Amino acid sequence: MSVRGVVRHQEWTLQPDREPDAEPTSYAMQCAVCEETSPVHADYSAPQDWVLAHGGRNPSHHTYREIITRPWRAWWKP
């Protein structure tokens, strides 16, 4: 028995998904000191408000990470 295979190279495109049915972009912030994370929100200002509140409760926590989840889509050009 012989094995046969087909190899085909395709040119792919990758871009942010802006289709009407795309998942929404979401935002969160994470404290780099204690790794506590804000709730995920569709608006970036809510996690920023969380940072100010978290910093108020923890005066030595000055460093944060922004976590952005953005949908992307990929497809090949025929």
C-alpha positions in Angstrom: 0.0 0.0 0.0 1.4 3.4 -0.9 0.6 6.7 0.9 -0.2 9.8 -1.2 -0.5 13.3 0.1 -1.4 16.7 -1.3 0.4 19.8 -0.1 -1.2 23.1 -1.0 0.1 26.5 0.0 -2.5 29.2 0.6 -2.2 32.9 1.2 -4.0 33.7 4.4 -5.3 37.0 5.7 -5.6 37.9 9.4 -7.4 41.0 10.7 -9.5 42.1 13.7 -13.1 40.8 13.4 -15.4 43.7 12.8 -18.3 41.7 11.5 -21.7 42.4 13.1 -21.7 38.9 14.8 -18.1 39.2 16.2 -17.5 38.9 19.9 -17.2 42.2 21.6 -13.8 43.5 22.6 -13.4 43.3 26.4 -11.1 44.9 28.9 -9.8 44.1 32.3 -6.9 45.3 34.5 -4.6 43.1 36.7 -2.6 44.3 39.7 1.1 43.2 39.0 1.7 43.1 42.8 -1.0 40.8 44.0 -2.3 39.6 40.6 -5.9 40.4 41.6 -7.9 41.1 38.4 -10.8 43.5 37.8 -14.1 42.2 36.3 -14.1 42.0 32.5 -16.0 44.8 30.9 -16.9 46.0 27.4 -15.9 49.5 28.3 -12.3 50.3 29.2 -13.1 52.9 31.8 -14.7 50.5 34.3 -11.5 48.5 34.8 -9.6 51.8 35.1 -11.9 52.8 37.9 -11.2 49.4 39.5 -7.5 50.3 39.5 -8.1 53.5 41.4 -10.3 51.7 43.9 -7.7 48.8 44.3 -4.9 51.3 44.7 -6.9 53.2 47.3 -7.3 49.9 49.3 -3.6 48.9 48.7 -1.4 52.0 48.7 1.7 50.1 47.8 0.2 48.6 44.6 1.4 50.9 41.8 1.8 48.6 38.8 -1.0 47.1 36.7 -1.5 45.2 33.4 -4.2 45.9 30.9 -5.8 42.8 29.5 -7.6 43.3 26.2 -9.5 40.5 24.5 -10.1 41.4 20.8 -11.7 39.0 18.3 -9.7 38.3 15.2 -10.6 36.4 12.0 -8.4 34.5 9.5 -9.3 33.2 6.0 -7.5 32.1 2.9 -7.8 33.7 -0.4 -8.8 31.2 -3.1 
